Amino acid sequence: MSTQPIPEVWRKAVCADLHAAGKRIEYTDDFYDRWQQDFPGETALGLLDDFETMLSQSLQGCPVTMDPPAKAGVTWEFWFIHGGERAYGKILLRKDGRGIVLYSAHLPKRKHLRCE
């Protein structure tokens, strides 16, 4: 299997939630730990802008089945650019319309996405 285009409807919905911020975004503890480890002292605002910039364009990624499925929704993993560096992102768009869950935003721990 290889990467595939992330559906536009998913990207637009995630971008809307990123733009709205506030209660539309849930962050996991693991997200914060890895983010601070790889980008110490940086706020999430720059990251949210980078996510929105990348997802507003056509983007390739891999659908991910969460195990266990903590929240009902559709999750994609993808590469994005933050601070001039390639980074790994994983976001779940909740099916209940209550926003997104940010699972990952960190420097790559492996060379390939799951489906590459």
N, C-alpha and C positions, 0 to 999 in steps of 0.2 A: 504494500500500500504506500501511497505517497501523500504529500500535503495536498490539500484541496482548497478552493476558494471558500473563505468564510462567508456565509450567506449575508447579503446586504441587509435583509430585514433584522438579523441578529446584530450586525454591526451598528445599524442606526439606532436600535433600541438601547444598546449598551452605551453608545455615545450620548444619547439623551439623558441616561442616568448619570453618566460621568459629568455631564454639563450641569445637571441639577444638583449633584453632590448631596450634601446633608444626609438625610435618613435613607436615601436611595442606595447608598453604598455601605456594604458590610465588609469588614476586614477580618481575616482570620489571624489568630496569634502567630501562626507560622509565617504568614505574609509579613507581619511587622518584624519578626526576628530576622528573617533573611534580608528584608529591605534595609534594615539598620546595619546589618553586618556588611552588606555590599556597598551601600551608599550612606555611610555614617553622617549624621547631622543634616541630611536632606529631608525636606518636608514632602508630604505626599502630593501637594499641589502641583509641583513640576511633573511628577509621575502621571497624575490624572490628565494633564495637558498632553503629555507624550502618548498616553493610551488613546486619547481622543483624536489626536493627529493621525496616528497610525490606522486606527479603526475607521476613520472617515474616508480612507482610501480602500481600494481593492487590496485584500490581504489574504495570504495563504496561511493555513494552519491545520490543526488536527482536532477532530471532535474527541472529547475525553469522557469516558464513563467513570464517574466518581465512585469510589469504593471505600466505605459505604456512601451511598448518596445522602449527604448531609442535608441538602436542600433540593427540592424538586426543581429541575431546570435543565438548561442546555449549556454545556461547558466546552470552551475551545481553548487550546493552547497555541501560542504563536511566538515568533520573534518580533521584537520591537527595538527601537533605538532610544536610549536614555543617556544623556550627557556624552553623546558621541560614541557610546559603547553598545554593542549588541547585548540585549537582555531577553530573558524568558518571561513570558506572561501567561497567566491562566485565569480566566474569568468565567463565572457562571451567571447566566441570565435567568432569573427566577421565573418559573411558569406562572406564578400567582400574580405577576405584575408588580411586585413589591421591590423591584430594584435588582441589584447585582451583588455578587459575592466575589471579592478579589482574593484569590488563592495564592497567586505567585506574581512576583515582580523582582527578579534578581538576576545576577550574572549567571550565565549558563553553567550548569553542573554536568552537562553532557553535550556531545556534539550535535545530536539530532533530536528532533521532536519524536514523539512516540510512533507516528505513522511514517516517518522517513526511512 
